[in-house]
Amino acid sequence: MTKFHIPDWVRDAVFYQIFPDRFAKSSKLLKPSNLEAWDSKPTARGFKGGDLLGILEKLDYLQDLGINAIYLNPVFKSAANHRYHTYDYFNVDPLLGGNESLRALLDEAHGRGIRIILDGVFNHASRGFYKFHHILENGRSSPYIDWFIIKKFPVRAYDEEGEPNYAAWWGIHALPKFNVRNQAVREYLWNVARYWIDFGIDGWRLDVPEEIDDPSFWQEFRRKVKSLNPDAYLVGEIWHAAKEWLRGDRFDGVMNYLLNRACVGFFIDKEVDETLVRGMGYAPVPHLDSEQFADTIERLLNLYGHEVNHSLLNLLSSHDTARFLTLARGDDCALRLAILLLMTFPGVPCIYYGDEIGMAGGRDPDCRRSFPWDKGKWNSDLLDYFKYCISLRIKYPSLRRGDFKQLYAKEDVYAFARRLGDETLIIAFNVAKVIRAPMIQLDHLLPEGALLRQIWDNSTISVYNDFLKGLVLSPRSGSVLVVEK
């Protein structure tokens, strides 16, 4: 097995995921006329006009939030607002400002200590991709016929009444699959990966990597990327246990939808609306009591080694899921509890744009609404809570790099400890709608008489007979306690 190594900066990262068409748009870029109104309901095909300079102009907002890393959904030329239908991998979409805008964003972000990773869509291209278009024009005579898997001629890319007569992702005509057995295709995709790393990006989020069922492709992908930047972060979109992907020869981490699922099941106080999760990679999502949640967390942490657990991309919402707040039927207490866990748990926290101000959104495309820059539409109290939780992660190294120990899971209460050197924090959650005063046994984690300060109100409690004495948890709340030195 290859030795597993996490890029050091990843341990300290707090990511923010941005859907570029919907976050912010700059007045410095000329826009086409036929854009949807910014605050109108998102549609499957409509464009709002967000761009990369818009993101650059909002870096102050992101830094104030506490963000030091950005994950961008696809930015390359595409005829889709989500840009997973790529037709030119070497050029940023002009609607986003082109390569010059990405250059400006990278330079400004790096100058502020903010890393940026891009979404890599290497399983499939689009009908507009040059080699596929060449096949549409020339049929059997095209020299690029083996770049894709063509089953029958003529290729019927726009006759969507029946199944496509070529390999396409999920049978979608607009997404022809690359033939990655073709060495020319492999070299092309590896060159794309290297080109943008050399351009200055800090890593890749890899879209549907399991669809390329060829470990050697990803092993060589990693070698080529890491040869240019050993600290590049490679994270795959895998919705289930992914041990074979995290052995040190392919990815550094995966999107931790398993933790996402557990948070939905525990912190949301009712069964979620099944129609909002049906067909998602983490469905079904059963309701969990504290004991079941603890068992789930224990299993998740035991799936991988200590190093891997610190490199997983932990999230509550994404462009592919209904937003957490919508799943919670608007209960921002559930979101507060979940974001506190995310910021105190092993791994790399990632906030989906707008969750911090209380944005709602159901299934795609509703989860891809435009960010409302009118502060009157923000949940400012929720935003302040997000900032505070992020500040805790930044302040206490044990939350980013420390060991993890479960302490308690009874009667709607869940608690764990994080420790690094002589720094120890205890984090406790009460998901009940009533006050709880749990007797949390510490298993000799702390000495008799040790004092712990509750960060929220600076009150103190002590260790007595190996128990926390005097801990009281308000309804639907979390508490963070730090050992006084």
VENLINQUI-V834028 format. One line per field, one symbol per residue. psi: psi as a letter, one per 20 degrees, with the letter a starting at -180 (. if undefined). A space follows every 50 residues. Layout:
psi = ???
This chain:
psi = ppppppphhhhjqoqoppohijgqqqiippqrhmqqpgjrpqrhiqphjq rhhgggijhggghhhjpjqpoprqirpqjqhikimpioijpqphhijahh hgggggggghhjkpqpqqponihqcrhipghghgghhiciipijhjirnp hqqqpmhjnjhaqqkqpqpkjohimppqniiphhgghghhhgghghghhj rjapppplhhhnmnhhghghggghghhhnhjqpopqnpiaplhiiljiie qhrrpmhgggghgghghpjrpqohhiipiqijqrnqpprhghgggggggg hihrrggghijqopqhrriiqqqghghjkjnihghggghgghijqqaoqp pppihijkqrpbqpjhjkrqpojoiijqnhggghgggggghghhhohhih irrppphqnqljppqrqppocjppqppqpoirjrqqmqnopilkhqqpiq pppphgjjrqrrppkjqpojppprplrqqppppp.
